[in-house]
Each structure stands twice: as C-alpha cells, then as structure tokens.
Amino acid sequence: PREDGGMENLQATEKLQVKKVLVNKGKENCEETGCTGDGEMPSSRKVYMDYNATTPLAPEVIQSIREAMQEAWGNPSSSYTAGQRAKEIITEARQNVARMVGGHPQDIIFTSGGTEANNLVIHTAVKYFRESNKQRHDGLRDQKKTQGTYPHLITSCIEHDSVRLPVQHLVKEHEAEATFVPVSKATGQVEVDDVIAAIRPTTCLVSVMLANNETGVVMPISELSQQIRVVNQRRVACGLPRILVHTDAAQMIGKGRVDVQELGVDYLTIVGHKVWLSSLLSIILRINQCP
C-alpha cells in the first residue's frame, strides 16, 4: 500500500511540476510577445487588417462630428442660427462629394447606409417600370397585355447582400424576375456580352458592383454602360422604357478613380465607413434626372 501510495504521490508531483512549467512557459511567451495574461494583445500592439469591411473614424472626422453636434444641431430647414449652420454644412458636404466623383450637388442623396441606398435604387427601378408600363398600356382595350408582366432585374452572382438579397426577395414575393449573371472563371469579371444577352423587354435595371469586396476585381462598368446606352436607343424607338444602370462603388471609393461621367451609370452608391467616415452615411448619385 505504501509503495502504491508513494507511486501515486510521485505521479501527482510530476504532473504538478509539468503544469508549473507550462504555466511559466506561457508567462514567458506573454512577456516576449507583450500580450496580457489572458492571451490578449495590448491595443497599442494590435494591427487592424479588415479595412475592406469597415474603417475606423479618422480623428478629423470625429472632430467634425463633434463640432456639428455642438454647433449645428438644428433643423436645416429652419431659419434660426443652428438650423442655418446645419444647412451650410450639408450644402458644403454635397458640393465636396459631387466634386469627388464628378457629379453635381443636386444629384446627391444622403441615406443612413449602403444597404438602404442599394434598396432604394432597386425599388425605385421597379416602381419606374410599373409606372412606365402602365402609361404605355393606358387606353388599350386588351388589358391582359399588362397582366402578369413583371419587371426584370439583372445583377451578378457575386453582388453584396445589400443588392442580392432584396432582388431575391422581390423574386420570392412574385414582384419581379431576375437574372444573376456569373463571372468569368478566367478574369473574375462580369462579361458585358453575358449581361446584354440577358436583357428582356421587361428589363428595368442592371446593377453590377464596381469592385468586388472579396477579390478586388474591378468590373467593366464603363463598357457595360455604353452597350446599354445603345440598347436603350432601340428600346425608346420601340416604346419600351429604358434600362437603368446602377453600380455599387463602396469598395472602390478611396482606393481607385470613381467618376460618374466616365462610368456612364444612372445611379452610383458610395459609403462613408470604407473611407474613415461614419458607418451611418451612404450616398446615392442620381444622374441625368433619373426617377
């Protein structure tokens, strides 16, 4: 019994020693790397590497927000000082954004985020189709021609959820039809010819992102817009509503050139939180007096 007990005590002692060594080794590692005892790295030594998802606020942005909340908290439609100051800030912001992307201040629409902005474009296009379709068939005796006609949307299979999900929802609710164009396995780009081939008489919107958030591949939006412009000329001659073109440029702004005139789109979406601004800010550029 003593030998067994002695053996058990020896094993327990060895286990304890091993445990102490491991603990001490862990502390040594923490001291070498500068991490805390629970394995966490001090904030001063951390490196943030998810800028494609969102960026931290720049110090000057924080300062501007603080000043606006202190000095320009009023209703911008009001005549008192705080309201007029708010109006001045908004007007200046419109001018700055328009200058940045080659647009006009009156084309700028501020929203609370990229998801709202993209949803607004999609639902506006659907509404535009329905109104145009109704006007085109008003007065016809055979109203069956307008029944069962759904707006058709074209987008890519790699769009952000803020575009893909609302389109899928419209299809599920039998409010629209949609084509999700695949990308080239060789280039990762949406092929312009594939988009043009997917167009139907009921197509009302083509929405393709400018740069993909996962691969970084830049899509041929300028070429696509040019091709659709030619298609629209034929559609107008046939009495069909023109196809609107939208691009989500959230991943391109601040990283590459974004010029709405060069892109030739009707709608362009950009967001603030990709370029050190607030996550509660997104902007739609509505070009050429679009609906």
CORNORDA-V286013 format. One record per run of one state. SS is the DSSP state (alpha for helix, beta for strand, coil for the rest). FROM is the first residue (numbers start at 1). TO is the last residue. If there is no record, write none. Layout:
SS&FROM&TO / SS&FROM&TO
This chain:
coil&1&1 / alpha&2&33 / coil&34&34 / beta&35&35 / coil&36&40 / beta&41&41 / coil&42&42 / alpha&43&45 / coil&46&58 / alpha&59&71 / coil&72&80 / alpha&81&101 / coil&102&104 / alpha&105&107 / beta&108&111 / coil&112&113 / alpha&114&137 / coil&138&142 / alpha&143&146 / coil&147&150 / beta&151&156 / coil&157&160 / alpha&161&172 / coil&173&175 / beta&176&181 / coil&182&182 / beta&183&183 / coil&184&189 / beta&190&190 / coil&191&191 / alpha&192&198 / coil&199&202 / beta&203&207 / coil&208&210 / beta&211&211 / coil&212&217 / beta&218&218 / coil&219&220 / alpha&221&237 / coil&238&243 / beta&244&248 / coil&249&259 / alpha&260&263 / coil&264&266 / beta&267&271 / coil&272&281 / beta&282&286 / coil&287&291
